[in-house]
Amino acid sequence: DSAKARNAAKTTGLPAMADDSGITAHALVTEPGVHSARYSGKKSDDAANNAKLVERLSKFEDKSAHYTCVLVAVRSHDDPDPIVCEGCWYGEIIASPKGDGGFGYDPLFVPEGCDRTFAEMTDEQKNALSHRGRAVRKLAEYLHNRTK
């Protein structure tokens, strides 16, 4: 987000970028959303967050969800025109975790058109498909077009 990027730029004296990401289960409207990292409480961990999400979704037929990444790039800590790019990745939440790669909700998230969870994918597959990868590609495209 903007505050993270600005702080990094101020600390280093260099351009910086930062992201915030989260997952939203459509049946839960805004959950976990911006509270993804602390969904199960202040001292939450991945297992507790995953268990809460599965439990909350068990009451609903709709298991669709999406990850969102908002990426902010600044030229300096006081850049008046930060670049903001967003990437979304749609899929569904499964009831039991699968895979040991990644972190957070990755073992529960099966992307659209895939038969494996995010946690079962290679780093190359994740980078090609993920919400963060999409946001980074938008930033790269923006920067490329801006320098033409």
C-alpha positions, 0 to 999 in steps of 0.5 A: 500500500502507499504507506508501506511504499512511502516508508520504504522509499524514505528509509532507503532514499530509493524508489519503492513498491509495496503490496497488500493482498487478501482473499475474499469468499463471496458468500461472506461478502467482505471476509476475510478481505483486508483482515486476511492475515489476522482473520482468526484474531490478533495472534492468528496463524495460517492454520487458525485462519484456514479453519475459521474460513472453512467453518464460516463457509460450511454454512454456504453452498457458494464456495467461490472466492478471489485473491486481490493484490494492490501494488503501489510504486513510488519514485520517492517518499513524497511522490505526488503521483504513486502508481497503483495496480490491482490484480485479481485471481478467481477460484473456490475454497475447498474444505480440506487443505491440500499441498505444502507450498506457499502460505496463508490460504494457498492450501484451500484455494483452487483457481478457476480452470485448475485442478490443484490448489495454489499450494500444490503449484510450482513457483513458476505456475504461481507467478504466471497465474496469481493475483500478485503476478497480474498486478506486477505485469500491469505495473510493468506494462504501465511503466513500459508504455510510460517510457515510450 
